[in-house]
């Protein structure tokens, strides 16, 4: 096997396929990148039984063949090579020789026959705008749980219905929801399709495909091997779906939203960052909403205290509640609008705190498009 390839193109391709692999893999064979050279060019792939990444690039192939080489090491080498074409070949001893300018590396090959088959996706697919999808992932994935004890909460639920794709995530204390257009083409159906995708994998998909025009999303498999595939240009990422029933969190969003406050997003976020500096890590921040302002008060250790207020417009009665400052900051970052509307919901249980609903607001008087919603559960305040 021997081929020549552009250094920058090869480095970017290797970096892409190894990005989804875990830093430490219990099976050494899964740390490899599978490189196949044919008359059509190069195919690079990585797979760890849960996620895979594949891409194809142009190359001059002198001798066709397939090799398996340690992915992260190859990625580090490729990113530091001099600005010259790369030649890779297999020597007589079975080692992999990489030459670029005056730089020469000899790498150990891994047994190709022991590498698992890369999953193929043949199910129904649809298209979403890449930029919208990447933005939606950034607005939702952070709300997924990082605790593997409850696997279904570590994923983002993708729900396709008609011409709409919804992304939903929750960690029990908050819920993030974003809706974007979905083009199902000639196979568009009113029947809903759901897929629970690991938040970590979906986040990498959003970063990788953010500027890819349109992304094709396909659903395939059955039973314990249901997978989803994301394709843009010459790149494809697949992910094994999380098994289990995602909680029915949509019903938590209120229909009536009369009691609310509108605040400048950046001003509130800056004030929250400052005041929460004196708080213990898990302590809530006290918010008091009045007719023309929202004030924040914090009491920390060693008698440290802080308070600040910013302008706000309140519709309804004054409200005092406690909110997790980090959760609030993440929601304000996801709003992506000049103003944010904080709606105070009501509950039939008088002894239970009602969540607040946070949505984008284009101005003090004009609401947003309703595509993004964030529900946050308040904390008990100790007097």
Secondary structure, DSSP 4 states (H G I P E B T S, - for coil): -EEEE-HHHHHHHHHHHHTTS-SS-SSGGGGEEEEEEETTEEEEEEE-SSEEEEEEE--EEEE-EEEEEEHHHHHHHHHTS-SS-EEEEE-TTS-EEEEETTEEEEE----GGGSPPPP---S-EEEEEHHHHHHHHHHHGGGS---TTSGGGGEEEEEEETTEEEEEEE-SSEEEEEEEE-B-GGG--SS-EEEEEEHHHHHHHHHHSTTSSEEEEEEE--GGG-EEEEEETTEEEEEEPPPSPPP-GGGGS-S---SEEEEEHHHHHHHHHHHGGGS-TT--EEEEE-SSEEEEEEE-GGG-EEEEEEEEEEESS-EEEEE-HHHHHHHHHHH-SSEEEEEE---S-TTSPPPEEEEEESSSS-B--S-EEEEE--BPPP-
